[in-house]
Amino acid sequence: MSSARRAGRFLAAATGAAILLTACGAADNAPAADPSTAPSAPASGAANASTITHTFEQEISSYNAETAEEYSSKNHIVLNRIQTDFWHFGADGSVQPDKDMGTYEKTSDDPLTVKYTINPNAVWSDGNAIACDDVMLTYAVASGKFPEFSYISTDTWDKIKMPDCAIGDKEVTLNYTKSYGDWAAANLIQLPAHIVAQQGGLSEQEMFDAIKAEDHGKLKKAAEFFNKGWIFNGKLPDKALIPSSGQYVIDSYSPGQSITLAANEKYWGEKAKTEKIVIRFIAQDQQVQALQNGETNIIEPQSNPDILAQVEALQNVTVKTGEQFLYDHLDFNFNKGPFKDAKLRQAFAACTPRQQIVDNLIKPQNPNAAPMNVRNIAPFQPGYAEAVKFAGSEKYNTVDLEGAKKLVADSGVKTPIKVNIGYNQPNPRRTQVVELIKASCDQAGFEVTDTGSEKFFDDAGDLANGNFDIALFGWAGSSLNSGWTSTYYTPKKCTPSAKGNNKGCYSNKEYDKLADQVLAETDPAKVAPLIQQIEKILWDDLATIPLYSQPALSAWSSNIQNVQPNPSQASITWNMHQWAAQ
């Protein structure tokens, strides 16, 4: 999911990037943090006024975070204010127009038609105008009509006709072929078309014409660059290849250490308040110490009781907790391994101690926490209780070892059944989750092995390549319906580039039909019963096992102003351009 506006799909999250319901109506610019909520003295060792440092546990791997392989929090938290668009998630997680980029309005409901006007001053940081050329590139990569481009999902642009505009145009009208409920959050300006054309051996006009003519052969080299040319591979790409459309540009990169962003001098709108933002790559179990030592100013770790107690004990640090739209889950591998067998999925769900996991790891921070019983509505959203009641998850609310043993026996598979659970390391909470599952499910005929790895989320890691029996990770997103539907769509192929968010290669044609209806529906009252039916299918099939909604936790040096934790997948860096040190 590469800027604060990115909501098209859930983001695979190693840590506390957020997912929140997007109710419309917040102010476009977040208010400054209330100074009364924080001590006035600066934290020891805090950065000076020209630099603010944020910390994330994973290292950025690509300037292009829109491919199926690179769509992850580790990239988006860096790119939030490097790649901007016509909208972003506001401080409350709602969809807000980004008026710096321009304006847009719906001009017709039937057929759905939306007119966009790009700011005449909008340019990439290298001086190239942002225009129809960039929209046409988005159409090519996101429509599904040019499969040579890797893209996370086509469930927005496959409903849009090819834009009828000319190269350099600042006005673009999108004509939809089908109704689309999330039209206000369509992504238009994603990546620089002039760079893709250049690296594809084409002029901008030649690439534009090739897209218009659907000349796949002429676009082959450009697509190869789009897919792989922006990957870091241990070093920063040539700066000429990574211009910015936001308040910051990528300035420097120290592999394994940090990435530094500098204010974009060519930005035409609201200017960055701080000259440089440094994002350091620090493991979760070291982040609190880094904040205390002044090595970083802002952390957003995955919360657990110990970490919360540690940050609350710090002096001159502002701490904020709350709810967010981020949940942890177990994904079965439907492509290979034991869980192609429905009986074994049922058996594993029966022995998974979801209540114990919540009691031990979540309730100490949130006494009202309970196991998450549906996947696509957060526990604090309207309609959650109704969806739970309809979906039939109650059979898995408590551990049933005898039932699990019988299902294992009925499967006829020789025991113990070896089960590898993969996740991103280090992650103390998820390590404890696996320990609790092993203690229970090993009694039912399974033999659980913790295969957590520091490279679990890498391009060549276990998650992308399907080297797991069960994957334990979090989905970070938003309340946009287009944010979760692609997670369960039947993939065309079970390959990293084709399966997108469907990491386990789950397939159900009835789900596909219902998800299409959800995307087309504009009336929330009509969406709710569709989601209920979807959740029943997902529980009946045991596509995944939802575990718990993650409580949010962020902390920052009290001398840093305007920090606004965001409950959506945009995370705390959504407004980094407004951060300022006293």
Secondary structure, 3 states (H helix, E strand, C coil): CCCCCCCCCCEEECCCCCCECCCCCCCCCCCCCCHHHCCCCCCCCCCCCCEEEEEECCCCCECCCCCCCCCEHHHHHHHCCCCCCCEEECCCCCEEECCCCEEEEEEEECCEEEEEEECCCCECCCCCECCHHHHHHHHHHHCCCCCCCCCCCCCCHHHECCCCCCCCCCEEEEEECCCCCCHHHCCCCCCCHHHHHHHCCCCHHHHHHHHHCCCHHHHHHHHHHHHHCCECCCCCCCHHHCCCCCCEEEEEEECCCEEEEEECCCCCCCCCCCCEEEEEECCHHHHHHHHHHCCCCEECCCCCHHHHHHHHCCCCEEEEEECCCEEEEEEECCCCCHHHCHHHHHHHHHHCCHHHHHHHHCCCCCCCCCCCCCCCCCCCCCCHHHHHHHHCHHHHCCCCHHHHHHHHHHHCCCCCEEEEEECECCCHHHHHHHHHHHHHHHHHCEEEEECCECCCCCCCCHHHHCCCCEEEEEEECECCHHHCHHHCCCCCCCCHHHHCCCCCCCCCHHHHHHHHHHHHCCCHHHHHHHHHHHHHHHHHHCCEEEEEECCEEEEEECCEECCCCCCCCCCHHHHHHHCEEC
